[in-house]
Amino acid sequence: MSERRQGVLFGIAAYSVWGLFPLYWPLLRPAGAMEILAHRIVWSLAFMIVLMARLRSLDWLRAIGGRRLGLLGLAAGLVTVNSMIYIWAVNHGHVLDSSLGYFMNPLVSVMLGIVFLGERLRRLQWIAIGIAGTAVVVLTLDYGRPPWIAMSLAVSFGLYGFVKKKAGVPALASLTVETGLLFLPALGYLLFLESIGTATFTHAGLGKDLLFAAGGVITAIPLLCFAAAANRIPLTLMGLLQYISPALQFLCGVVIAKEPMPASRWTGFALVWIGLAVFTVESVLHHRRQPHLLESAPC
């Protein structure tokens, strides 16, 4: 199987799991977003160490130099901010806002590719980005403020993908280093919660404790898939695959959480979808005219 096809499959897997997260995090209530995130980090590291030892991939950890370590530290910070906002949004009735953020993220990834990697957009692709910008204005008028949840998620995750691509570290080693850098602060926070008597873990039943532990594995798997995909395919193609996640989140918000969607908000979402549709169709037609572009994925 080619590197590009592997990257596509890894991307689909990552975004599908992320799209269903709004069904999982509410199960961990009454824990707050910070406590949930800390448990994700602690249990993810335990899972990653076991996995890397079993696969005998520990040599990569010793081979990571200072530059890559710095980039992975930056990536760890970005994904922490992104995860914190996302968990808070889902558990406070903002599933649709998080969905909007990840709908916007492909276009953010494209812009990062243009600014930092020299990737070029054609006229219709610029029009698509302009339509998405109009959507932000419409939603700002609807909310009475900028859609900060959506914009924060889009920018933080777009930057995370960009930094991971620049680091170029294999998926297992990359995620292990990221979670390792965050482990002590996360563990310290959990011990602090226990010391003041507000911890949820071990105080809400065995079922809840198992859900906390499983959250580490559920967190690690899509991040591993994402890292593997980011190292194999261009940012523009990653942007196309990312539609899977917000589509599933949107369905969770409308069908299951039953969050309100007034006409003005539908208009904003529709503009984002139109922009994405224009961008996608133009990209597909361009690649069909020049099929060799699909094979030019970085290693």
Secondary structure, 3 states (H helix, E strand, C coil): CCHHHHHHHHHHHHHHHHHCHHHCHHHHCCCCHHHHHHHHHHHHHHHHHHHHHHHCCCHHHHHCCHHHHHHHHHHHHHHHHHHHHHHHHHHCCCHHHHHHHHHHHHHHHHHHHHHHHCCCCCHHHHHHHHHHHHHHHHHHHHHCCCCHHHHHHHHHHHHHHHHHHHHCCCHHHHHHHHHHHHHHHHHHHHHHHHHCCCCCCCCCCHHHHHHHHHHHHHHHHHHHHHHHHHCCCCHHHHHHHCCHHHHHHHHHHHHHCCCCCCHHHHHHHHHHHHHHHHHHHHHHHHHHHCHHHHHCCCC
